[in-house]
Structure formats: structure tokens, C-alpha cells
Amino acid sequence: MPLFEVAILDVPTKKEVEEGTGKERLAFGPVFVVAKDSQAAAMRAVMDNQADMAKVNHDRMQVLVRPFA
């Protein structure tokens, strides 16, 4: 199975961007995950790190996955 690198960003709301107070921030990662595809890698990273995910607003999170090569 291939190796993937996964990171999670906390993305600001439109209102925060308009007001100039919102900035993207790295909420989690990057971590390395072995999975069959990028979707499985994203799910595995989120599910395996539930304690860290409790701090992130799930409506505003963006999961970034790329193959490690």
C-alpha cells in the first residue's frame, strides 16, 4: 500500500476573512499514513487522532492529502 502525507487546516469563515481577522492555520499534522488511496488516508488520519480533532471545528476543517513519493 502507498504512503500518504496528511495535514488538516482550520479555514476562516467568510466573515472573518472580510474583517481581516481570519487566517488559515495548521490544526493538525502533517502525519504519514499507509492506506490504499487518498480518501482512506484522510479518514484514517482523522479517525486515529480523535483527541487532536476535538479542538478543530469540523465545519471549517480542510483535509489535505498528498502521496509521499
C-alpha positions as CSV (number, residue, x, y, z in Angstrom):
1,M,0.0,0.0,0.0
2,P,1.2,3.5,-0.7
3,L,2.3,6.1,1.8
4,F,0.5,9.5,2.1
5,E,1.1,12.7,3.9
6,V,-2.0,14.2,5.6
7,A,-2.5,17.7,7.2
8,I,-5.6,19.5,8.4
9,L,-6.2,23.2,8.1
10,D,-8.6,25.3,10.1
11,V,-10.1,27.6,7.5
12,P,-11.6,31.0,8.5
13,T,-15.2,31.9,7.8
14,K,-16.1,34.4,5.1
15,K,-17.0,37.0,7.8
16,E,-13.5,36.6,9.4
17,V,-11.8,37.0,6.1
18,E,-13.8,40.1,5.3
19,E,-13.0,41.6,8.7
20,G,-9.3,40.7,8.3
21,T,-9.2,38.7,11.5
22,G,-9.3,35.2,9.9
23,K,-6.3,33.3,8.7
24,E,-5.8,29.7,7.8
25,R,-3.9,27.8,10.5
26,L,-2.4,24.3,10.6
27,A,-4.6,22.4,13.0
28,F,-3.0,19.0,12.7
29,G,-0.1,17.3,11.1
30,P,1.5,16.6,8.8
31,V,1.4,12.9,9.5
32,F,2.3,9.9,7.4
33,V,-0.4,7.3,6.7
34,V,-0.3,4.0,4.9
35,A,-3.6,3.4,3.0
36,K,-5.0,2.1,-0.2
37,D,-5.9,5.5,-1.6
38,S,-6.0,9.2,-0.6
39,Q,-9.6,9.1,0.7
40,A,-8.7,6.2,3.0
41,A,-5.6,8.1,4.2
42,A,-7.7,11.1,5.1
43,M,-10.2,9.0,7.0
44,R,-7.5,7.1,8.8
45,A,-5.6,10.2,9.9
46,V,-8.8,11.8,11.3
47,M,-10.1,8.6,13.0
48,D,-6.7,7.7,14.5
49,N,-6.3,11.1,16.1
50,Q,-9.7,11.8,17.6
51,A,-8.1,13.6,20.7
52,D,-6.5,16.2,18.4
53,M,-9.6,16.5,16.2
54,A,-11.7,17.6,19.3
55,K,-10.0,21.0,19.1
56,V,-11.0,21.6,15.4
57,N,-14.3,22.9,14.2
58,H,-15.3,20.1,11.7
59,D,-17.4,22.6,9.6
60,R,-14.2,24.6,9.0
61,M,-11.6,22.0,8.6
62,Q,-9.9,21.2,5.3
63,V,-8.1,17.8,5.0
64,L,-5.1,17.9,2.6
65,V,-3.7,14.6,1.3
66,R,-0.8,14.0,-1.0
67,P,1.1,10.9,-2.0
68,F,4.5,10.6,-0.5
69,A,6.9,10.0,-3.3
